[in-house]
């Protein structure tokens, strides 16, 4: 987690504690004046209200505009919304990714229930109380020619839509037909971001950088101490990184586990020659999980978890698999420190390598500002995420996933050990309250929040061309 997100979360919790203190200062005298038993009743009702409507981590105002810039060649087309239909003044041509910029304003109910836009047979959700510029993802709708024929229907629920909007039509090559490499900081990142893409790709390799050994408290129930639990979790997640891709048609000979340690990548980058052992498993030899790799790597010589070895390993992988396109975390949008460092390592390795990919496809499995994005239920589309601060001017590619591929993606996530197990009691109670009071729904495929967020009718990638 970046320093910025830590600061935002700290501020969010501080404001919450101040609100609770203010409520107590009001309720305690009220309970003493009216009747003492009112106090616990009001506290319970306040907690239920908090869980239903104020538990989201939203670190910006719902009235803030999202701010996106598109490549100069992608000029917006004027759009009118008339009687619920989208009328475009222009030709989308062969565009595969369609983004509609439109102002959305929540109704009174949209402050308590999730406002969303119905787009043909799709639905895309936004923040409660939304009142600003947002970006709908219409990709896939043009396949039925509904948009070109002026028959695509658009309707706000618990919100209103301004009648004038702008459409950005982006054309991309089919990257699934090119040689792909996916950089996964942890086991499951490749599946969360790109299972639909890699399960349909002609040629793909998956490089997982870390073992994923930290936060292994649940494994202590097996009678293990903290160190043993971390080592078991690291072995299991390293196995996941090699085995689960087979469900998407990627054989083990095209999967590599590098075996570095969670949350140590930034420290390694800062001091490239030093070795950084695991914080929890106390291991310091990356070779412990490399036994099933399909190729010898430079780091196999001494097993040291250093940035120097990581770069050498990535160079070897690039030169062995020779990808045209590399799928990697978005360094400005995804705040996870290991994700940022993974893309940093990739870019440094490309500079050192004799093989030069031509394109990066960037993904975000986490966000700085909104822990619920993509908002709304599983199976629906992915609107563009919050971008309150300007991002680099990249293209976009948003391939569509069939219902069958979405189900396969959910099953791939279900195989990941880190996404298994029951939710804590507090989260189960919160979901029950939100189901009945806020109308939210979660999929039957798995309890972890990623089953809702990642299994969608779209996947979403930012397209960045590499120079030279």
Backbone torsions as a table, in degrees:
resi	resn	phi	psi	omega
1	UNK	NA	132.5	-176.8
2	UNK	-74.8	163.6	178.4
3	UNK	-60.9	-36.3	179.9
4	UNK	-62.5	-46.4	-178.8
5	UNK	-68.2	-36.7	175.9
6	UNK	-59.8	-41.8	178.5
7	UNK	-65.0	-41.8	178.2
8	UNK	-62.3	-44.1	-179.6
9	UNK	-65.7	-40.6	178.5
10	UNK	-61.6	-43.1	178.4
11	UNK	-65.1	-40.8	178.5
12	UNK	-59.9	-46.0	-179.7
13	UNK	-68.1	-36.7	177.9
14	UNK	-62.9	-44.7	178.5
15	UNK	-62.7	-37.8	179.3
16	UNK	-65.3	-42.2	178.9
17	UNK	-65.2	-38.9	177.7
18	UNK	-64.4	-39.7	177.7
19	UNK	-64.5	-40.4	178.4
20	UNK	-65.4	-40.8	178.2
21	UNK	-62.6	-43.6	178.4
22	UNK	-61.9	-40.5	178.5
23	UNK	-63.2	-41.0	179.0
24	UNK	-64.3	-39.7	179.4
25	UNK	-62.6	-27.3	176.7
26	UNK	-84.9	-42.4	-172.4
27	UNK	-74.4	-36.9	-177.0
28	UNK	-62.0	-50.4	176.1
29	UNK	-61.9	-35.7	179.4
30	UNK	-64.3	-42.1	178.8
31	UNK	-65.1	-38.1	178.9
32	UNK	-69.2	-31.5	-177.1
33	UNK	-81.5	-40.5	-176.7
34	UNK	-90.3	-71.7	179.2
35	UNK	-163.1	137.7	-173.9
36	UNK	-60.3	-33.2	-174.5
37	UNK	-72.2	-11.7	175.3
38	UNK	-66.8	-30.7	-175.1
39	UNK	-61.5	-54.2	178.5
40	UNK	-63.4	-33.8	178.3
41	UNK	-63.0	-46.3	-179.6
42	UNK	-66.9	-35.2	178.2
43	UNK	-65.1	-42.3	177.9
44	UNK	-63.9	-44.5	179.1
45	UNK	-63.5	-38.3	177.2
46	UNK	-63.8	-41.2	178.7
47	UNK	-65.0	-41.7	178.4
48	UNK	-62.0	-42.8	178.5
49	UNK	-63.4	-39.3	177.7
50	UNK	-62.3	-47.1	-178.0
51	UNK	-65.0	-33.3	-177.8
52	UNK	-75.8	-40.8	-166.6
53	UNK	-126.5	-12.5	-173.1
54	UNK	-128.5	14.3	-176.4
55	UNK	-89.3	-10.4	179.9
56	UNK	-67.6	143.4	173.4
57	UNK	-90.7	96.2	-178.6
58	UNK	-121.7	109.6	-170.9
59	UNK	-104.1	36.3	173.1
60	UNK	-156.4	166.1	-179.5
61	UNK	-81.1	136.5	178.0
62	UNK	-59.3	-16.8	177.5
63	UNK	-86.7	-2.0	177.5
64	UNK	-72.3	142.0	173.0
65	UNK	-77.6	142.6	166.0
66	UNK	-76.5	144.9	-174.8
67	UNK	-125.4	109.0	178.2
68	UNK	-126.3	141.1	171.8
69	UNK	-116.8	138.3	-179.7
70	UNK	-109.8	159.2	179.0
71	UNK	-54.7	147.7	-177.1
72	UNK	-55.1	-30.9	-178.7
73	UNK	-71.6	-15.5	-178.6
74	UNK	-97.7	95.2	-178.3
75	UNK	-93.8	137.3	-177.4
76	UNK	-69.3	145.0	173.7
77	UNK	-105.0	137.8	179.7
78	UNK	-68.0	141.1	-178.7
79	UNK	-133.5	140.5	171.7
80	UNK	-118.6	140.9	173.7
81	UNK	-105.0	108.3	-177.9
82	UNK	-124.1	123.1	-180.0
83	UNK	50.2	39.6	175.3
84	UNK	79.7	6.9	179.3
85	UNK	-111.0	147.5	179.9
86	UNK	-93.8	117.2	-179.4
87	UNK	-114.0	116.5	-174.8
88	UNK	-101.4	131.0	175.5
89	UNK	-93.8	78.0	-177.3
90	UNK	155.7	178.2	-176.6
91	UNK	-116.1	123.6	178.5
92	UNK	-73.9	-14.5	179.4
93	UNK	56.9	-132.6	-178.3
94	UNK	-98.8	22.3	-178.1
95	UNK	-58.9	138.2	179.4
96	UNK	-102.9	-18.3	-177.7
97	UNK	-126.1	121.6	-173.9
98	UNK	-123.8	121.8	-176.8
99	UNK	-121.8	124.5	-178.4
100	UNK	-106.0	117.0	174.9
101	UNK	-88.7	123.9	-174.6
102	UNK	-152.4	149.9	177.1
103	UNK	-90.4	133.3	-177.6
104	UNK	-123.5	136.0	178.6
105	UNK	-129.7	124.2	-179.6
106	UNK	-69.5	144.2	170.3
107	UNK	-79.3	-178.8	177.6
108	UNK	-60.0	-42.4	178.0
109	UNK	-67.0	-26.8	179.3
110	UNK	-70.9	-1.7	171.1
111	UNK	-89.4	-11.9	-177.4
112	UNK	-120.0	-27.7	175.8
113	UNK	-117.5	149.6	-174.1
114	UNK	-65.5	116.0	176.1
115	UNK	-69.3	140.4	179.8
116	UNK	-149.0	161.4	-179.2
117	UNK	-114.2	128.7	176.0
118	UNK	-91.1	122.7	-174.7
119	UNK	-123.1	97.1	-174.0
120	UNK	58.5	-120.0	178.5
121	UNK	-98.0	14.8	-178.1
122	UNK	-108.8	168.0	176.3
123	UNK	-145.7	133.1	177.1
124	UNK	-131.0	126.9	-171.9
125	UNK	-99.1	157.0	179.2
126	UNK	-137.7	179.1	-175.7
127	UNK	-66.0	146.1	171.0
128	UNK	-61.7	135.2	-178.0
129	UNK	79.0	14.3	-177.9
130	UNK	-55.2	138.7	177.2
131	UNK	-157.9	75.1	-177.2
132	UNK	-177.4	-171.8	-177.7
133	UNK	-79.5	128.2	-179.0
134	UNK	-134.0	168.2	-174.2
135	UNK	-127.5	109.6	177.6
136	UNK	-85.8	147.3	179.5
137	UNK	-102.5	106.3	-179.7
138	UNK	-95.6	7.0	-176.0
139	UNK	-58.7	138.4	-177.9
140	UNK	92.9	-25.7	179.9
141	UNK	-70.0	-31.8	-177.8
142	UNK	-70.1	-17.4	-178.7
143	UNK	-60.9	-30.9	179.6
144	UNK	-91.3	8.7	179.7
145	UNK	59.8	11.1	-179.4
146	UNK	-65.4	-40.5	-178.6
147	UNK	-67.2	-47.4	-178.5
148	UNK	-62.8	-31.5	-178.6
149	UNK	-86.9	1.9	-178.1
150	UNK	71.2	23.0	-177.7
151	UNK	-107.8	-0.5	179.2
152	UNK	-73.5	126.3	-177.9
153	UNK	-95.1	140.5	-179.6
154	UNK	-135.2	125.9	-177.3
155	UNK	-146.6	132.7	177.3
156	UNK	-87.6	140.7	174.4
157	UNK	-121.4	124.9	-172.2
158	UNK	63.5	21.9	177.4
159	UNK	-162.0	162.0	175.7
160	UNK	-116.8	153.9	-178.1
161	UNK	-116.6	134.2	174.6
162	UNK	-65.7	144.2	-175.3
163	UNK	-73.8	-17.2	-179.9
164	UNK	-109.2	133.7	-176.9
165	UNK	-146.3	-178.7	178.7
166	UNK	-134.0	140.1	-179.4
167	UNK	-114.3	130.5	174.9
168	UNK	-108.9	122.2	-178.8
169	UNK	-110.8	116.1	-176.5
170	UNK	-113.4	134.1	179.5
171	UNK	-111.5	132.3	-179.0
172	UNK	-131.8	154.7	166.7
173	UNK	-67.9	162.5	175.2
174	UNK	-79.5	97.7	-175.1
175	UNK	-66.3	-19.1	178.0
176	UNK	-68.1	-16.7	178.0
177	UNK	-88.1	-7.1	-180.0
178	UNK	-99.9	167.9	178.2
179	UNK	-74.4	121.5	-174.1
180	UNK	-111.9	145.2	165.6
181	UNK	-127.1	132.6	178.6
182	UNK	-109.2	124.5	175.2
183	UNK	-94.3	116.6	-179.6
184	UNK	-115.0	110.7	176.9
185	UNK	-57.5	-36.4	180.0
186	UNK	-135.2	158.4	169.4
187	UNK	-56.5	136.7	-179.3
188	UNK	95.1	-18.7	179.1
189	UNK	-64.4	-37.7	178.6
190	UNK	-63.6	-40.6	-178.5
191	UNK	-71.5	-43.1	-179.6
192	UNK	-59.3	-45.0	-173.3
193	UNK	-85.5	-35.4	-161.9
194	UNK	-145.8	24.2	178.5
195	UNK	-60.2	-44.3	179.9
196	UNK	-58.3	-41.8	178.9
197	UNK	-67.2	-52.3	-172.5
198	UNK	-73.2	-25.1	178.6
199	UNK	-72.5	-13.9	179.0
200	UNK	-115.0	6.8	-175.6
201	UNK	-82.5	150.4	179.8
202	UNK	-76.4	-35.0	-177.3
203	UNK	-149.5	118.6	-175.6
204	UNK	-145.1	144.3	170.1
205	UNK	-126.0	150.4	-178.8
206	UNK	-125.9	122.4	-179.5
207	UNK	-114.0	114.8	178.8
208	UNK	-103.0	128.1	-170.4
209	UNK	-86.4	-34.2	-172.6
210	UNK	-122.5	161.8	178.0
211	UNK	-75.9	-30.8	-177.4
212	UNK	77.5	41.1	-169.6
213	UNK	-90.5	-11.6	-172.4
214	UNK	-82.7	170.2	-179.7
215	UNK	55.8	56.0	-175.4
216	UNK	-103.7	25.1	-175.1
217	UNK	-56.7	-36.5	-176.6
218	UNK	-64.0	-26.0	-179.2
219	UNK	-77.8	-11.5	176.6
220	UNK	-70.7	-17.7	175.4
221	UNK	-65.4	-14.5	177.6
222	UNK	-84.1	6.9	-179.3
223	UNK	89.1	16.1	-177.9
224	UNK	-97.3	151.7	171.8
225	UNK	-81.9	179.1	-173.1
226	UNK	-61.1	-40.7	-178.9
227	UNK	-68.0	-45.9	180.0
228	UNK	-63.6	-38.8	179.2
229	UNK	-63.7	-42.7	179.2
230	UNK	-64.3	-39.6	179.3
231	UNK	-66.4	-39.4	177.6
232	UNK	-64.7	-44.6	-179.7
233	UNK	-62.8	-39.6	177.6
234	UNK	-61.7	-42.4	178.3
235	UNK	-63.8	-43.1	-177.9
236	UNK	-65.0	-44.8	-177.6
237	UNK	-72.8	-32.2	173.2
238	UNK	-62.9	-40.6	175.6
239	UNK	-62.5	-43.0	177.8
240	UNK	-55.3	-42.3	-175.3
241	UNK	-64.9	-24.8	179.4
242	UNK	-95.8	-31.4	-171.1
243	UNK	-93.5	-41.9	-173.9
244	UNK	-62.8	-36.7	179.4
245	UNK	-57.5	-22.3	177.7
246	UNK	-60.0	-30.7	176.6
247	UNK	-60.5	-29.2	177.5
248	UNK	-98.1	12.9	175.2
249	UNK	88.5	8.7	179.5
250	UNK	-100.2	114.4	-175.5
251	UNK	-76.1	163.7	-175.5
252	UNK	-63.2	-26.6	-179.1
253	UNK	-70.7	-7.3	176.8
254	UNK	-115.0	17.4	177.5
255	UNK	-122.2	134.9	-177.5
256	UNK	-129.6	131.8	175.2
257	UNK	-110.3	118.1	-176.0
258	UNK	-85.3	-25.1	170.0
259	UNK	82.0	14.1	176.4
260	UNK	-74.1	177.6	-167.7
261	UNK	-111.5	143.8	-175.2
262	UNK	-60.4	139.3	176.1
263	UNK	63.4	13.4	176.7
264	UNK	-105.2	-8.3	-176.8
265	UNK	-62.2	-42.4	178.4
266	UNK	-62.3	-39.5	178.0
267	UNK	-64.9	-39.4	176.8
268	UNK	-61.1	-42.2	-179.5
269	UNK	-63.6	-35.4	-178.1
270	UNK	-71.5	-29.9	-179.4
271	UNK	-134.2	80.0	-167.1
272	UNK	-60.4	-25.4	-175.7
273	UNK	-89.9	-12.2	-176.9
274	UNK	-89.3	153.2	177.0
275	UNK	-98.0	137.0	-178.8
276	UNK	-122.6	106.0	-179.4
277	UNK	-74.2	172.0	179.7
278	UNK	-65.2	142.6	176.0
279	UNK	-71.8	-24.4	-171.9
280	UNK	-120.6	-38.1	-179.7
281	UNK	-84.0	-13.3	-179.9
282	UNK	64.9	10.7	176.1
283	UNK	-82.1	152.1	179.1
284	UNK	-138.0	17.8	-179.7
285	UNK	-123.8	107.9	-174.6
286	UNK	-68.4	-12.7	-178.9
287	UNK	-71.0	-11.4	-176.4
288	UNK	-62.5	-24.5	-179.3
289	UNK	-119.3	16.2	-176.8
290	UNK	-100.3	6.0	-172.2
291	UNK	-63.8	-23.8	-177.0
292	UNK	-103.8	8.2	178.7
293	UNK	-65.1	146.1	-175.9
294	UNK	-83.2	-5.2	-179.2
295	UNK	-146.3	154.8	175.5
296	UNK	-76.9	140.2	-178.2
297	UNK	-123.9	156.0	-179.7
298	UNK	-56.3	-36.7	-179.1
299	UNK	-67.8	-12.1	178.3
300	UNK	-69.5	-18.2	-175.3
301	UNK	-67.4	-47.2	-178.2
302	UNK	-120.0	-11.7	177.0
303	UNK	70.0	15.4	-176.0
304	UNK	-81.3	131.7	177.8
305	UNK	-81.3	74.5	-178.1
306	UNK	-120.4	158.5	177.8
307	UNK	-63.6	-37.1	178.0
308	UNK	-57.9	-45.5	178.6
309	UNK	-67.1	-39.0	-180.0
310	UNK	-60.8	-45.9	179.2
311	UNK	-62.6	-42.3	179.9
312	UNK	-63.9	-39.5	178.1
313	UNK	-63.0	-43.0	-179.4
314	UNK	-67.7	-38.4	175.9
315	UNK	-60.5	-44.5	179.6
316	UNK	-62.3	-40.2	179.4
317	UNK	-66.8	-42.1	177.6
318	UNK	-60.9	-44.4	-176.8
319	UNK	-74.5	-24.3	177.4
320	UNK	-79.5	-48.1	-174.5
321	UNK	-89.8	-22.9	174.8
322	UNK	53.2	58.5	-178.8
323	UNK	-75.7	145.5	169.8
324	UNK	-82.9	-32.7	-176.1
325	UNK	-127.8	135.6	175.8
326	UNK	-118.4	129.6	178.8
327	UNK	-99.5	122.3	-170.7
328	UNK	-151.4	159.6	-178.7
329	UNK	-61.6	146.4	178.0
330	UNK	-72.9	115.1	-171.9
331	UNK	-71.5	-20.5	178.7
332	UNK	-97.5	-20.4	-173.4
333	UNK	-103.7	-38.2	-178.9
334	UNK	-89.1	117.8	-171.2
335	UNK	-86.8	-7.4	-176.7
336	UNK	-61.3	128.4	-173.6
337	UNK	-60.9	-37.2	177.4
338	UNK	-67.9	-33.4	179.1
339	UNK	-68.2	-43.8	178.1
340	UNK	-61.6	-45.8	-178.5
341	UNK	-66.6	-31.9	179.3
342	UNK	-63.2	-45.2	179.2
343	UNK	-70.2	-35.3	174.3
344	UNK	-59.1	-45.7	179.3
345	UNK	-62.6	-42.0	178.7
346	UNK	-59.1	-47.6	-177.4
347	UNK	-63.8	-38.7	176.6
348	UNK	-66.6	-39.2	179.9
349	UNK	-66.0	-37.1	178.3
350	UNK	-62.3	-38.6	178.3
351	UNK	-63.3	-33.6	-178.0
352	UNK	-85.5	-18.3	-171.5
353	UNK	-84.2	151.6	172.8
354	UNK	-79.7	-14.9	177.6
355	UNK	-102.6	128.8	-176.3
356	UNK	-118.1	107.2	171.4
357	UNK	-61.4	158.8	-178.1
358	UNK	-100.3	-21.8	-170.9
359	UNK	-142.1	141.8	167.7
360	UNK	-107.5	134.4	167.1
361	UNK	-107.5	115.3	-173.1
362	UNK	-100.1	138.0	179.4
363	UNK	-126.5	161.9	176.8
364	UNK	-131.6	110.1	174.0
365	UNK	-92.2	-10.8	177.1
366	UNK	-136.9	161.9	177.1
367	UNK	-132.7	154.1	171.4
368	UNK	-64.6	-46.6	-157.0
369	UNK	-107.4	-12.9	-173.4
370	UNK	-152.3	107.1	-176.5
371	UNK	-76.0	-8.4	-178.7
372	UNK	-95.1	-10.5	-177.6
373	UNK	-69.8	140.0	-7.4
374	UNK	-65.5	133.1	-178.3
375	UNK	-78.1	163.8	178.0
376	UNK	88.1	179.6	-174.0
377	UNK	-76.9	161.7	175.6
378	UNK	-61.1	154.0	176.4
379	UNK	86.6	-10.1	180.0
380	UNK	-94.3	178.9	-176.1
381	UNK	-76.7	170.9	179.5
382	UNK	-112.7	106.4	170.4
383	UNK	-72.2	160.8	178.5
384	UNK	-63.4	144.8	-176.5
385	UNK	-75.4	167.5	175.4
386	UNK	-56.2	133.7	174.1
387	UNK	-138.8	80.4	-177.8
388	UNK	-77.2	-35.6	173.0
389	UNK	-98.3	139.3	-175.8
390	UNK	-59.1	140.4	176.3
391	UNK	-102.7	164.3	173.1
392	UNK	-57.2	153.0	-178.6
393	UNK	-80.6	95.3	179.4
394	UNK	-114.7	159.6	169.0
395	UNK	-76.0	176.3	177.6
396	UNK	-133.4	145.1	173.2
397	UNK	-137.8	125.4	-176.4
398	UNK	-133.3	83.0	178.5
399	UNK	-69.2	151.5	-179.6
400	UNK	-94.4	148.4	178.9
401	UNK	-114.5	131.4	175.7
402	UNK	-69.9	166.8	178.0
403	UNK	-60.6	-36.8	-179.9
404	UNK	-66.3	-41.0	179.2
405	UNK	-68.8	-37.9	176.7
406	UNK	-60.2	-41.5	178.9
407	UNK	-65.3	-42.2	177.0
408	UNK	-61.9	-38.6	178.1
409	UNK	-63.7	-42.9	177.5
410	UNK	-60.6	-39.9	179.9
411	UNK	-69.4	-34.1	175.5
412	UNK	-63.2	-40.4	176.5
413	UNK	-66.6	-36.8	-179.8
414	UNK	-63.6	-25.1	178.3
415	UNK	-78.6	-15.8	-177.1
416	UNK	-76.8	123.5	-175.8
417	UNK	-60.9	-32.0	-177.1
418	UNK	-74.5	-12.9	-180.0
419	UNK	-106.5	10.3	-179.9
420	UNK	-98.6	174.7	175.8
421	UNK	92.1	158.3	-178.5
422	UNK	-75.1	157.2	175.1
423	UNK	-74.3	153.0	171.4
424	UNK	-59.6	155.6	-177.1
425	UNK	-55.4	-42.2	-177.6
426	UNK	-60.1	-42.1	-179.9
427	UNK	-69.6	-36.0	177.8
428	UNK	-63.9	-42.0	177.9
429	UNK	-64.7	-41.1	179.7
430	UNK	-61.5	-43.3	-179.9
431	UNK	-65.0	-39.1	178.4
432	UNK	-62.3	-44.7	179.1
433	UNK	-63.6	-45.1	-178.7
434	UNK	-68.1	-31.3	177.5
435	UNK	-63.3	-44.9	-174.1
436	UNK	-84.3	-32.9	-175.1
437	UNK	-101.2	-28.1	-175.9
438	UNK	-114.3	-2.5	175.0
439	UNK	74.1	17.7	-179.8
440	UNK	-82.3	151.9	-178.6
441	UNK	-134.3	148.3	177.6
442	UNK	-124.7	151.9	-175.1
443	UNK	-74.5	160.4	177.4
444	UNK	-82.5	-7.6	-173.2
445	UNK	-74.7	-23.3	-179.3
446	UNK	-177.6	155.7	-175.7
447	UNK	-84.0	-29.1	-176.9
448	UNK	-61.7	145.0	-177.0
449	UNK	-59.4	-25.5	-179.0
450	UNK	-67.8	-21.0	175.2
451	UNK	-66.8	-29.6	175.0
452	UNK	-80.7	-43.4	-171.7
453	UNK	-77.7	-35.9	-169.2
454	UNK	-96.4	-21.9	-176.3
455	UNK	-94.4	95.6	-170.8
456	UNK	-135.4	170.9	178.4
457	UNK	-77.5	-11.4	175.2
458	UNK	-124.6	156.7	154.1
459	UNK	-114.4	157.7	-170.4
460	UNK	-134.8	126.7	-179.2
461	UNK	-134.2	139.4	170.6
462	UNK	-89.6	134.0	-173.5
463	UNK	-103.7	120.2	-179.0
464	UNK	-126.4	121.5	-179.9
465	UNK	-83.6	135.5	178.7
466	UNK	-91.3	132.7	-177.7
467	UNK	-77.7	154.2	174.1
468	UNK	70.1	NA	NA
